[in-house]
Amino acid sequence: AAVLGVIKTMASIDQPPEILGGMIGGALVGTFMGVFMAYGFVGPMAVRVKAIVEEDGHFYQLIREVLIANLHRHPPNICIEVGRQNAPHHVRPSFSDVEEVLRSLKQDNAA
């Protein structure tokens, strides 16, 4: 908008100052609006979308690593540990929590 406003203003350079002032004002408003939208709206939204995509990517990478460990015929406990270690720190369960859940699953299946 700003470049177009400047081009239109330069094309109408022979107009009286009242008209040129309005055109220059329009170009300045367009410039301000473009900068404001870029830094105040589009930039933060792009950062948030990137964070969401990276978070989803961690989840898919975790699944991939567990499946690859299983394809290499590692025991299920090792496959689960590979997945646990590839989990992001803020959602990673402790080793003892995982072992406790595995024991309870074995007991439930045995009964």
Secondary structure, 3 states (H helix, E strand, C coil): CHHHHHHHHHHCCCCCHHHHHHHHHHHHHHHHHHHHHHHHHHHHHHHHHHHHHHHHHHHHHHHHHHHHHHHCCCCHHHHHHHHHHHCCCCCCCCHHHHHHHHHHHHHHHHC
